[in-house]
Amino acid sequence: MNNNHATINKLSQMRLHGMVTAYRTLMETGKNMNLTTDEVVSYLVDAEWDEKHNRRLNRLLRAARFRYQASLEEIDYTLDRTVDKNQILRLSDCSWIDKGQDILISGPTGVGKSYIGSALGHQACHLGVPVFYAPASRLFNEFEQAKQDGTYLKALGKIMKHKLIIIDDFGLESLSLVPRMAFLEILEERHRRKSTIVISQQPVSNWHDIIGDPTIADAILDRLVFNSHRIEIEGETARRKLYAVD
């Protein structure tokens, strides 16, 4: 018993909390008596790996600040809307993030755009990818404020570091100069290296007018539309479902 207590203390001091819990379970249940040494080691290592994975996942989810809890497994394909299940399944491995590709999701209100975008973001977190999520209005207002108080570059840097950025509700209002330039700088810096998901009620064909300045709009759309995945949703509202908030 003393040796077990000393072992638990050492594991705790090394911050191997998953192993501590698993080791205590083995001792209390006597399960270790039925396992080989290799199986005990495997059991302890798996427990520690799960503990660290879950802690990292929780940190990533908190940092992402998602508006919704979402899961790819809970997307409802039975609704009468144009959601391509095969396309979503292909995107679920997040290899598009490794390739620095973007996703553009468009469709009318209530069809589940934000849920699908958030579900892809949650999936990325599960795979260890740092994600930043923000409604466009909040994000661009922060840039306006940062420009005024001299923290503009810091605000840009905070976003740039994330492997995946999700901008929700894009296009509810036209962009003014500061957000327009910030959007361009973000895409210019990240083009083909990091990924962006843009979610909008407006079809992509309308984004040029929303951005405003024709020259800057051309530059933004050239980077954003190039080699991007398009999810264009039409049809039945998903809002009647508990999970599908848009």
C-alpha positions in Angstrom: 0.0 0.0 0.0 2.8 2.4 0.9 4.5 1.6 -2.4 1.2 2.4 -4.3 0.9 5.7 -2.4 4.4 6.6 -3.3 3.8 5.7 -7.0 0.7 7.9 -7.1 2.6 10.8 -5.5 5.3 10.5 -8.1 2.8 10.4 -11.0 1.0 13.4 -9.6 4.3 15.4 -9.2 5.0 14.6 -12.9 1.5 15.8 -13.7 0.5 12.4 -15.2 -3.1 12.8 -14.0 -4.5 10.3 -16.4 -2.2 7.6 -15.1 -3.0 8.5 -11.5 -6.7 7.9 -12.1 -6.1 4.7 -14.0 -3.6 3.4 -11.5 -6.0 4.0 -8.6 -8.8 2.2 -10.6 -6.5 -0.8 -11.1 -5.6 -0.9 -7.4 -9.1 -0.4 -6.1 -10.8 -2.9 -8.4 -8.0 -5.5 -8.5 -8.2 -5.5 -12.3 -4.4 -5.5 -12.5 -4.4 -9.1 -11.2 -6.0 -10.2 -14.5 -3.7 -8.2 -16.8 -0.2 -8.9 -18.1 2.5 -6.3 -17.5 2.2 -5.2 -21.1 -1.5 -4.7 -20.7 -1.1 -2.7 -17.5 1.4 -0.4 -19.2 -0.9 0.0 -22.2 -3.8 0.7 -20.0 -1.9 3.4 -18.1 -0.5 5.0 -21.3 -3.9 5.1 -23.0 -5.4 6.7 -19.9 -2.7 9.4 -19.9 -3.1 10.0 -23.6 -6.9 10.4 -23.3 -6.5 12.8 -20.4 -4.0 15.0 -22.2 -6.1 14.9 -25.4 -9.3 15.9 -23.6 -7.6 18.7 -21.7 -6.1 20.1 -25.0 -9.5 19.7 -26.7 -11.2 21.6 -23.9 -8.6 24.4 -24.1 -9.1 24.7 -27.9 -12.9 24.8 -27.6 -12.7 27.5 -25.0 -10.3 29.5 -27.0 -12.3 29.2 -30.2 -15.4 30.8 -28.5 -17.9 29.0 -30.7 -21.4 30.4 -30.6 -22.9 26.9 -30.9 -22.0 23.4 -29.8 -22.0 21.5 -33.1 -21.0 18.0 -34.4 -20.7 16.7 -37.9 -22.3 13.4 -36.7 -25.5 15.3 -35.9 -26.0 17.1 -39.2 -29.5 16.1 -40.4 -29.4 15.1 -44.1 -33.1 14.1 -44.1 -34.2 17.7 -44.4 -35.2 18.9 -47.8 -32.1 21.1 -48.4 -29.1 20.9 -50.7 -26.5 19.6 -48.2 -24.1 17.1 -49.9 -23.3 14.4 -47.3 -20.4 13.1 -49.4 -18.9 16.6 -49.5 -19.2 17.0 -45.7 -17.7 13.6 -45.1 -14.7 14.5 -47.4 -14.2 17.6 -45.4 -14.4 15.9 -42.1 -10.7 14.7 -42.2 -9.7 18.4 -42.2 -7.0 17.7 -44.9 -8.2 21.0 -46.5 -6.7 22.8 -43.5 -3.3 21.2 -44.1 -3.5 22.4 -47.7 -4.4 25.9 -46.7 -7.8 25.8 -48.5 -10.9 27.8 -47.6 -14.6 27.0 -47.3 -17.4 29.3 -48.3 -20.8 28.5 -46.9 -23.8 30.4 -48.2 -27.6 30.2 -48.1 -30.7 31.8 -46.7 -31.3 32.2 -43.0 -32.4 29.1 -41.0 -30.9 26.4 -43.3 -28.1 25.4 -40.9 -25.1 27.3 -42.3 -23.7 28.3 -39.0 -24.2 24.8 -37.6 -22.2 23.2 -40.4 -19.4 25.8 -40.2 -19.2 25.4 -36.4 -19.3 21.6 -36.7 -16.3 21.8 -39.1 -14.6 24.0 -36.5 -15.3 21.6 -33.7 -13.9 18.7 -35.8 -10.7 20.7 -36.4 -10.4 21.2 -32.6 -10.7 17.5 -32.1 -7.8 17.1 -34.4 -5.7 19.6 -32.5 -6.1 22.6 -34.8 -6.3 26.0 -33.1 -9.6 27.7 -34.3 -10.8 31.3 -34.0 -14.6 31.9 -34.4 -16.3 35.3 -34.6 -19.4 36.9 -36.1 -18.3 39.3 -38.8 -19.9 42.3 -37.0 -18.0 41.7 -33.8 -14.8 41.0 -35.6 -14.9 44.1 -37.8 -16.0 46.3 -34.9 -13.0 45.1 -32.9 -10.7 46.2 -35.8 -12.4 49.6 -35.9 -11.8 50.0 -32.2 -8.2 48.7 -32.4 -7.4 51.2 -35.1 -8.6 54.0 -32.9 -6.7 52.9 -29.7 -3.5 51.9 -31.5 -3.8 48.1 -31.0 -4.6 47.3 -34.6 -1.5 45.2 -35.3 -2.0 43.3 -32.0 -5.6 42.5 -33.0 -4.4 41.3 -36.4 -1.7 39.2 -34.8 -4.1 37.5 -32.4 -6.1 36.2 -35.3 -3.3 35.4 -37.7 -1.8 32.8 -35.4 -4.8 30.5 -35.7 -4.7 27.7 -38.2 -8.4 28.1 -38.9 -10.5 31.3 -38.8 -14.3 31.1 -39.0 -16.1 34.3 -39.9 -19.9 34.0 -39.4 -22.7 36.2 -40.7 -20.6 37.9 -43.3 -22.4 40.3 -45.5 -25.1 41.6 -43.1 -23.6 45.1 -43.8 -21.2 46.6 -46.2 -17.5 46.9 -45.1 -16.0 50.2 -44.2 -12.4 51.1 -44.9 -10.8 49.6 -41.8 -12.6 46.2 -41.9 -12.0 46.0 -45.6 -8.3 46.5 -45.3 -8.1 44.1 -42.3 -9.9 41.4 -44.2 -7.5 41.8 -47.1 -4.5 41.7 -44.8 -5.8 38.5 -43.1 -6.3 36.7 -46.4 -3.1 38.0 -47.9 -1.0 36.7 -45.0 -2.8 33.4 -44.8 -3.3 32.6 -48.5 -2.6 28.9 -49.3 -1.0 28.5 -45.8 -3.9 28.7 -43.4 -7.6 28.3 -43.8 -10.7 30.4 -43.4 -14.4 29.5 -43.3 -16.7 32.4 -44.3 -20.5 31.9 -43.6 -23.0 34.2 -45.3 -26.7 34.7 -46.1 -25.5 36.4 -49.3 -24.4 34.3 -52.3 -20.8 34.7 -53.2 -21.7 36.6 -56.3 -22.9 39.5 -54.0 -19.7 39.7 -51.9 -17.9 42.0 -54.3 -20.5 44.7 -53.7 -20.5 44.0 -49.9 -16.8 44.5 -49.7 -17.1 47.8 -51.4 -13.9 49.2 -53.1 -13.7 47.3 -56.5 -9.9 47.0 -56.4 -9.8 45.6 -52.9 -12.8 43.4 -53.5 -11.1 41.9 -56.5 -8.0 41.2 -54.4 -10.0 39.7 -51.5 -12.2 37.5 -53.7 -9.2 36.4 -55.8 -7.6 35.0 -52.6 -10.8 33.7 -51.0 -12.5 32.0 -53.9 -9.3 30.5 -55.3 -9.2 26.8 -54.6 -12.0 27.0 -52.0 -14.7 24.5 -51.2 -18.2 25.9 -51.8 -21.2 24.8 -49.7 -24.3 26.4 -51.1 -27.4 25.5 -49.1 -31.0 25.9 -50.3 -34.3 24.5 -49.2 -36.1 23.6 -45.9 -35.2 25.5 -42.8 -33.3 23.5 -40.2 -34.2 25.9 -37.3 -37.0 23.7 -36.1 -34.3 21.2 -35.0 -32.8 21.9 -31.6 -29.2 21.9 -32.9 -29.7 23.9 -36.0 -29.4 27.5 -35.1 -28.3 29.8 -37.9 
